Amino acid sequence: MNISARDSSINTLTALDRSVNTLALESRTAKLEQSERLEHDAEVARDMEGIFAQMFVKELRRGLGDGFFGTGPGADTFEGWLDENLGKSLAREGVLDLAGRIKTSLAAGRQHQADSQAAQQAPGQEVQR
């Protein structure tokens, strides 16, 4: 084997090695981004469930008339505290079971958006998942 053929082979192997490393890095980056999206979706879903649970408790408490704390000074402060903490507790324990449904909805919306973008980039071609 002459020197130029060997150099050519080395250059080809080096380029191939770079390509493999680039693909591996892109794959790891994509997995990390997906993991971060899933974590973000879970956090958003928990927060939304907490807000909904707080509003739910507030509306239920309205039906009690004067409520737990009467009508004296500071009663509204304690009622707000009760609404917030009871709502957070309900959400944390998953009693309403909304967070999972919200995460599913967020993922479906993201997939729909990706499909729409892919369809715009390649008109006339079917989008494959």
Sequence and secondary structure as in RCSB ss.txt:
>XXXX:A:sequence
MNISARDSSINTLTALDRSVNTLALESRTAKLEQSERLEHDAEVARDMEGIFAQMFVKELRRGLGDGFFGTGPGA
DTFEGWLDENLGKSLAREGVLDLAGRIKTSLAAGRQHQADSQAAQQAPGQEVQR
>XXXX:A:secstr
  HHHHHHHHHHHHHHHHHHHHHHHHHHHHHHHHHHHHHHHHHHHHHHHHHHHHHHHHHHHHTTTT TTTTSTTH
HHHHHHHHHHHHHHHHHHTSS  HHHHHHHHHHHHHHHHHHHHHHHSTTS    
